[in-house]
Amino acid sequence: MTIVVTGASGLLGSEFVAAGVRRAAEIVGLTRAELDVTDLGATRRVIADTGPAWIVHCAAYTAVDRAEAEPEEAMRVNHGGTINVVSAAAEAGARLFYVSTDYVFDGAKGSPYRPDDPVAPGSVYARSKRAGEEAVLGAGGVIARTGWLYGSGGRNFVEAILDRAERGESLRVVDDQRGRPTWARNVAEVVLDLIARDVEDGIWHVADAGEATWLDFAREAVAIRGLDTTIEGVSTKAWGAPAPRPKYSVLDLRRTEEAVGRPMMEWRQALRRYLAENR
Ligand SMILES: NC(=O)c1ccc[n+]([C@@H]2O[C@H](COP(=O)([O-])OP(=O)(O)OC[C@H]3O[C@@H](n4cnc5c(N)ncnc54)[C@H](OP(=O)(O)O)[C@@H]3O)[C@@H](O)[C@H]2O)c1
């Protein structure tokens, strides 16, 4: 069974390729140079030639703050590109797993978001990802919502914090957003398990267990590394990022845990394992 991964050189896409190698699965990772999903003809041709049973669609415009100034580009890739992948999947008879974001929620709920809870994306990026979700749901596909990812395949929050801490810089980190810090490797493993179980169409929440603020996350990374760095908490408002983010985007994982038959890894344990392997 061949599984195609779009956006294969990205943070998450590269973890799918690595997970495929570990499992000796037939995973074909396609980088943007090999498949630009905004090109409908190329998308149809490449997918038809590869003949996958599944497509894991990781390719995306992911610059959350920049998207506020580039809404057309974010929509072109995250909505238009996903429409192209949906159509190529249908033509090739492949099932589609679209990766989406916890940022589709507005953060007002205050308890973990279930897959069927109402969405209210607050940023350009989140609206473009939701538009992609709608294209997938309209055609009968599968969605994995995740969030707060780190991993070895790209620049991310953990590496940025540790680089600055190792240089002896003092740090300020947002302390009033809560989510689930998640090792991208765990997302790849769980999604491949869901694919192996041939799960039904619809939405699956995939993240590490537990919850934290960005400040908790940063302090844990620095503590695991044994660094003596002062990290000061700062409010979202004072931080002043261009894109709004939900104050609370903890995903309810129960449906996914039942389907794969195990609990998700706790985020601190995942972070320790990641750092043991990568630093
Ligand atoms: N990182 C997170 O915390 C997070 C949270 C929730 C959901 N997600 C979702 O997870 C998925 C993977 O994100 P990521 O964190 O791995 O981001 P990433 O590292 O930015 O990877 C995205 C990949 O998509 C590629 N890409 C961009 N435009 C493309 C196009 N037109 N055609 C083909 N490929 C294109 C990028 O290529 P270039 O490098 O050449 O630009 C990059 O390799 C995305 O759908 C994202 O929305 C991520």
The ligand as a Gaussian input file, in Angstrom:
#p B3LYP/6-31G(d) Opt

LIG

0 1
 N        3.704000      23.383000      13.045000
 C        2.591000      23.356000      13.785000
 O        2.601000      23.635000      14.991000
 C        1.285000      22.934000      13.162000
 C        0.153000      22.980000      13.970000
 C       -1.073000      22.578000      13.438000
 C       -1.148000      22.156000      12.121000
 N       -0.032000      22.157000      11.357000
 C       -0.192000      21.715000       9.967000
 O        0.711000      20.666000       9.732000
 C        1.066000      20.651000       8.346000
 C        2.574000      20.616000       8.224000
 O        3.085000      21.816000       8.793000
 P        4.591000      21.952000       9.258000
 O        4.588000      22.384000      10.660000
 O        5.355000      20.726000       8.862000
 O        5.023000      23.207000       8.388000
 P        6.282000      23.435000       7.444000
 O        7.517000      22.936000       8.107000
 O        6.181000      24.857000       7.038000
 O        5.972000      22.480000       6.221000
 C        5.071000      22.823000       5.205000
 C        5.624000      22.278000       3.931000
 O        4.720000      22.591000       2.861000
 C        5.501000      22.997000       1.761000
 N        4.728000      23.814000       0.835000
 C        4.369000      25.112000       0.932000
 N        3.676000      25.484000      -0.148000
 C        3.599000      24.396000      -0.951000
 C        3.030000      24.139000      -2.219000
 N        2.391000      25.106000      -2.902000
 N        3.141000      22.905000      -2.750000
 C        3.789000      21.928000      -2.084000
 N        4.375000      22.105000      -0.903000
 C        4.273000      23.330000      -0.337000
 C        6.666000      23.759000       2.356000
 O        7.699000      23.832000       1.421000
 P        8.794000      25.019000       1.509000
 O        9.652000      24.651000       2.673000
 O        9.462000      24.949000       0.191000
 O        8.011000      26.279000       1.751000
 C        6.982000      22.869000       3.557000
 O        7.867000      21.841000       3.198000
 C        0.424000      21.896000       7.740000
 O       -0.773000      21.516000       7.108000
 C        0.119000      22.769000       8.932000
 O       -0.970000      23.619000       8.679000
 C        1.175000      22.525000      11.829000

